[in-house]
Amino acid sequence: MIRKYWFGGMVSLAILAGAVPVQAQSREDPNRAARADAATGFQSWLQGFRARAIEAGVAPATLDRELDGLTYNPRVVQLDRDQPSSRTSSGPILPGYLERRLVPSRIEPGRRLAVSLNDQLLRAERETGVSGDTILGIWGMETNYGGYTGDFDAVRSLATLAFDGRREELFTDELLAALKMIDEGRARRDQMIGSWAGALGNPQFLPTSYLQHAIDYDGDGRANIWGSRADTIGSIANYLKAHGWIAGVPWGVHVTVPAGLDREAIRETTPPSECPAVYAKHSRMLPISEWKAMGIMPAPNHEGAQGFPSDDVLASLVEVDGRGTDAYLATQNYSALLGYNCSNYYVISVGTLGDIVGTSRP
């Protein structure tokens, strides 16, 4: 699955030997894979990308080895096009979404890991402040604790998506990062098998996220998010800490909303800089004490559900399926989880799974 789409800006590319810059190509045609000569066009695109990759510091020998003979993958383009762009159900989505994901085959392995990995989870909590329960929630939701991490060649997928041009800036950055991982000896090409969108390992990090947030947590000298449970735990914790996680605060609280609540009075008036459609479901942030005064009350709806934090903690009201549906008070830690995957449904499912499996920790 694809992470958020606002990673760092692109490195500029000089025009070398008449090659057309990648950014200029994207302005010409954002859907190159739809052309009849897509295979030929892909090879031309790779020539331009190669010049940029060399400028970015990737060794020519690495590019020779990893890009020579590379072909674009039409299946990846199809999967990218097939993503749902809008809701198709007229009723609430969240209950069915949770029912399909909070299943015994995901919960029971999480309970076992909550026991066997508790020491490592406690270490991550001490060192980063991030909830070990939530770490398990992400790991379980992403790959069922490493049970399935994908079967696509990340370099081929990322090159295909960058060439296609629909989100060229994002995927060109990710392709550069993937090649840097190989060039710097951080990972082997045969390890970099993941989702169709290039997400890797137990936590499904895109390559830029790996370079920024993956850490060595077992002391062997490398950040192994494929085979090391400790590195997986430490890397997820490091990611959430970097995205603003606050120690000792729940991700969110399921609540009841009084019928007479004045939603206009709590409406957020400042446009969000990221994920506008997602944050459109959020009210402005207010202290828990003010939500209590409005008659908002906790309504635990699952095992391990969180109660209210202290009165001074800020939270927004989220009614993900609209007024009168399931409601949550979302803290700053909910926003940190949106940094992992910008979907209200995803965050609620991760938080809920973590709450449930966390009840098994010693």
C-alpha positions, -999 to +999 in steps of 0.1 A: +000+000+000+012+035-007+022+058+020+015+096+020+023+115-012+042+145+001+078+133+004+106+157-003+111+176-035+128+164-066+165+168-074+168+190-105+181+173-137+203+191-162+197+183-198+225+159-207+232+148-242+198+160-254+178+140-229+145+154-219+143+162-182+119+139-162+099+169-150+095+182-185+083+148-196+055+148-170+042+181-183+040+167-218+020+136-210+011+123-175+000+089-188+028+075-209+020+039-202-013+043-222+006+049-254+010+021-280+047+024-279+049+023-241+078-003-240+099+019-263+090+050-244+100+033-211+135+027-224+138+064-235+126+075-201+152+053-184+179+071-203+168+104-190+164+091-155+199+075-156+214+109-161+195+123-131+204+093-109+241+098-116+237+135-107+221+123-075+251+102-066+242+067-077+272+049-091+271+042-128+279+005-122+249+002-100+227+017-126+242-006-153+234-036-131+199-027-120+185-008-150+199-027-180+172-050-193+145-035-170+110-035-186+079-017-175+052-037-158+017-032-172+002-050-142+015-023-119-001+004-140-034-015-140-034-018-102-026+019-098-056+028-121-079+004-103-076+021-069-110+034-057-111+071-060-144+077-041-168+060-019-195+039-037-216+029-007-245+051+004-242+038+040-215+038+067-183+022+055-164+019+088-182-011+104-177-033+074-141-021+070-133-031+106-151-064+104-131-074+074-097-065+090-102-073+127-103-111+121-089-139+143-061-146+118-048-111+124-057-108+161-044-141+174-008-138+160-007-103+174-017-115+208+012-140+207+037-114+196+024-090+223+037-116+248+069-128+231+081-093+220+070-074+251+106-065+261+113-050+228+080-032+227+088-018+262+122-006+250+106+012+221+081+028+244+109+040+268+131+054+240+105+069+217+073+073+237+054+054+210+028+029+221+039-007+216+003-016+211+001+007+181+034-006+167+018-041+167-014-026+151+006-012+122+027-043+117-004-065+118-024-043+095+004-038+070+017-074+065+000-096+092+033-094+111+054-103+081+031-130+068+028-114+034+050-085+023+043-085-014+057-102-045+066-073-069+101-062-078+103-028-062+128-013-087+106-024-116+074-012-100+088+022-091+103+027-125+070+018-141+050+042-120+076+070-125+075+065-162+037+064-164+038+100-152+006+102-131+026+108-100+060+111-115+076+132-088+067+109-060+078+077-077+109+091-093+120+101-058+112+066-045+131+050-074+161+071-066+159+061-030+156+024-039+187+026-060+206+044-033+196+016-009+213-009-032+242+014-041+250+020-004+247-017+005+217-013+027+197-039+009+200-063-020+178-062-050+165-097-043+153-084-008+134-055-023+103-074-032+072-057-019+038-042-028+029-031-064+037+005-053+072-003-040+065-006-002+090-029+015+093-053+044+074-059+076+063-022+080+058-016+042+081+014+041+086+031+008+123+035+000+124+072+011+109+062+044+134+034+048+163+059+043+148+084+067+133+062+095+145+026+094+170+019+122+191-009+135+175-020+168+191-054+173+227-042+171+239-061+140+248-029+121+220-028+096+184-018+095+167-050+085+130-044+081+126-078+063+140-103+088+145-086+121+115-082+145+135-058+166+144-036+137+108-036+125+096-025+160+123+002+163+117+015+128+079+019+131+084+036+165+111+059+149+087+068+121+058+077+144+080+097+167+093+117+137+057+124+128+048+139+161+037+110+184+032+122+220+040+098+248+013+087+271-016+099+249-041+074+232-045+076+195-082+082+199-113+075+219-146+061+205-173+085+218-210+092+218-222+126+205-252+143+219-280+150+194-278+187+198-241+192+192-234+224+173-211+212+146-207+246+130-192+259+163-165+233+162-158+234+124-122+236+113-118+268+093-081+265+085-075+245+053-052+215+059-018+215+041-020+177+036-048+151+031-076+176+026-103+150+020-093+131+051-091+161+074-124+174+060-139+149+084-121+165+114-134+193+136-109+218+151-087+207+179-101+214+214-091+203+249-107+172+263-123+193+290-143+212+264-155+181+247-167+168+281-185+201+287-204+196+253-216+162+265-192+140+245-187+108+264-164+077+259-182+047+244-158+018+244-167-004+214-139-030+215-116-049+238-089-026+252-106+006+241-091+038+254-108+062+278-103+099+279-068+112+285-061+142+307-083+173+303-056+194+287-050+170+258-061+184+224-084+163+202-107+168+172-140+151+166-140+127+137-173+113+122-157+094+094-189+083+077-208+115+084-230+130+111-246+104+134-222+076+126-193+062+146-174+091+162-139+094+177-119+120+195-087+120+176-055+132+193-022+143+179-012+106+178-041+100+153-025+126+131+009+108+135-008+077+122-022+096+093+014+103+084+018+066+079-013+062+057-036+091+051-069+073+056-093+077+086-104+041+081-068+029+082-060+048+114-090+036+132-084+000+122-047+002+132-056+018+165-083-007+173-061-037+164-034-024+186-058-018+215-071-054+212-038-073+209-022-050+235-045-065+262-024-097+260+009-080+269+023-090+303 
